Amino acid sequence: MKLLSYNIQACIGSRHYSDYLFGIRKQIAHSPVKDRTLRKIGSFISGFDIVCLQELDLGGRRGGFSSQFDALKKISGFRFGAAQTTRIIPGVSQHGNAIFSRYPIDEVEEYRLPGRMKGRGLLVCTIKGHTVANTHLSLYAKMQVRQLELISEVLQGREKTILAGDFNCRSAHPTIRNFATRSGLDLITGNTTNTYPSWKPTSDIDHIFVSRTIPYKKPEVLDVRLSDHLPLQTEFELLDQ
């Protein structure tokens, strides 16, 4: 089973630090370039079995008032999927997370993560008896601690769990290490899986955690530059239900 985790930056497609400043219009308005990037992302993710995406626009102005989740589901050919709205900025954007699957999704759970600024979430799907969770944490260390405490509580006791997402925190940081210990999940990404920024990756802030009972292959960072993050892929062996 091939799994992908990818922060797609709402298809803005930043390619340099200067794009954050000089490309500010892309943060608040739609453009044909975003449509082209969306189609490329949809085609790219079609090669996987389960895909965890962060930072989609689910219907805001910067996404052309249409859901990038719906468009990506159609382009990629996934039959099953779930989306979570995490933050709405009226008239501008509708932030969210998504999980796509080749296999039926039996249950969907959504959790709001605590934080000084609201808008972070955890999306959990049950797929073939496995828990697949997708998250996007705050930029602030103190908030990350609280958010990971909640995630640990939600996932506690689930024997076959895969957690992926943008954690905005490096693997060597005590926050991530403490979470791995507390949750009982193995962190399989590290300082060899730098994903940010995509044009000069020096930070491992996108991660994958897995239950110790699930066999997996070493994760890889893919050189696909359609966002300010690079995507992560790995392969798991699905266990009998």
N, C-alpha and C positions, 0 to 999 in steps of 0.2 A: 504494500500500500504506500503510494507516494504522497507525501504531505508537503505543502508549501505554506510559508508564512511571509506576508508581504505588506508593508505600509505603502500604499499607493499614492499618498499625498493628494487625494482627490483629483488625480490625473493632471495636476499642475505641471509636473515634469521638470522641477528645478535641476539645473545642470552645473551650478556654481553658486558660491555664497552670495554673489552680487544679485542673483535672481531673487533672493528674499526681499531685497530692497527695490530693485528696478523692475521686478516682475510683480509688484504688489497688486496690480490690477487683476492678475489671475487669481488672487486670493478672494476676490469679492465679485468677479464677473465671469461669465462664460465666454468661451472662444472656440473656433473650429479646431485649433490645435489640441484642445482637451479632448475633443471627439476622436481625433486621430490617435491620441495616446490611449484613450479608453479602448479603442478597437484593438490596438496592439497588446494591451494588457489582457483583454478577453481571449485573444488567440493564444497568448503565452500560457495562461493558467489552465487552458483546456487539456494540457498534457499531464495533469495531476489527478489524484483520486479524491483528496480532501484539501481544501484551500482555506486558509485563515487570512482574511484581509482586514487591515486597519485603515482608518482615515478615508472612508468613502464619503461622498456627498449623496445623501438619500433624497434630495429634492429641493435644495436651495438654489438661489440665483446663480452661484458660481458653478453649479452643475447643470445649468440650463433649465431649472425647475423640473427636472426629471431625475429619476433614481438611477444612480450608477450601479446599484445592486441589480436592478431589473435588466439594465442593458448588458452588464457583464454576464449575468445568468444566461441570457439569450445568445450572446456571441460565443461564449465558451461551450454551450451545449450541456451544462450541468442540469440534471433533472431535479435535484434537491438543493435547498439552500435556506438560510435564515439570516435575517438582518436585525440589528439593534441600533436604534437612534440614541445617541448619547448626549448630544448638545444641539440646540437650535438657536441660531443667531437670526432673529427675524429679518427677513428680506435679504439675507446674505447666504447662509449656509445651514445645512442639516447634517451634522457629523454622525458617523456611525461605524460599526464593525460588522463583519459578515463572515459566515462559514458556508462554503459550497461543498457538496458531496456527491460522489457517484452512487453512494448507497443511501437507502432511505434514512431519514432523520426521524427517530421515534419520539423524541422529546426535546423541547427547547426551553431554556431558562435564561432570564435576563436579570442582571444585577447592576445597580448603580453603585459605583465606588465612591467612598468618602473623599472629600478634598475641599480645600479653601475655595477653589474654583470648580463648580460642578461641570460635569461633562465627560467623565471617564466611566467606562463600563466593562463588564465581563459577560460574554456570551457563551453559553454552555449548551452543547448538543449531545444527545445520546445516539450513537451510530454503531450498529452491529454490536451492541453490548458494551461499547467503549464510551468513555466521557471525553469529548473533544471540546476544549475551552480556548477561547480567544480573547485577548485583552489588550488595552492600550493605556499605560499608566501615565500619571502626572509627570511634569518636568521637575517637580520639587521633591527632594529627598524625604522630608518629614511626611509628606502626603503619600509617597510610595510605601513607606512602612505601614501606614494605616490601611492602604489599599491591599497590600499583600497579606495583611492579617485577615482581612475579609475573604480574600481568595482562598487562603488556607482553610478557613472555616467551611467555605462552600464545598471545597474538594475533599475535605477530610473523610476518610473511610471509603473512598471510591477506589476500587482495586485496579482498574484499567483506565488510566487517565493520561491524556496528552494535553499539555498546556503550551500555547504558543502566543507570540505577540510582540508588540513594541513596548519594552519595559523602561525605556529611557534611563537605563542604569547598566553599568558594565558588570560583567560576570564576577570580577574580582572584588566588587564592593560588598561590604558586610551585609547590606540590605538584601542582596540577592542570595548570598551564602546562607544567611539566617533563614530565609524563606525556604530554601531547598531542604535544610535540616528539619524545620518545623513541619513542612508539608509531607515529607517522606518521598519527594519526587527527585529524580536525578536530573541535574542540569547538564544537558548534552552539548550545549554551545559554550564558547569560551573565547579566549584571546586570539584564536586562529579563525574566528568567524566574524570579522569586522564587516559591518553592513552600512555604516554611516560615516561621512556623507558618501553618496554613491560615486562621486567624481574622484574622491580620494579617501577611501574607507580606512579610518583609524580607530573607530569605536565599535565595540560589540555591545549594542544596546537592544538588538532583536534576539529573542531567546526561544528555546524549546526545552520544556521539561517533560519527563516521561516516568511513569510508574516503573519500578525496578523489575517487574515481572514481564515487561514487554521488550522483546528483542528489537533492536534498531540498528541502522547503519549510520556511520559518522555523518553528521550534517555538512552540507556544502553551501557556500555563498555563490550565487549565480551572477555572472556579469551581464545583467539585464538592466539597462539604465533608462527606466521610464518613470523614475521617482527620485526623491532625494535619499531614499533608502535602497539598498540592494535586497533581493529576495533570498530567503533561506529555504533549502529543501532537505528532506531526509526520507528514509523509508522505514516503515514499521512492519512487523509481522502481527496481523490481527489474531488475537487469541480466541479460542472457542468460547461461545457464550454459555 
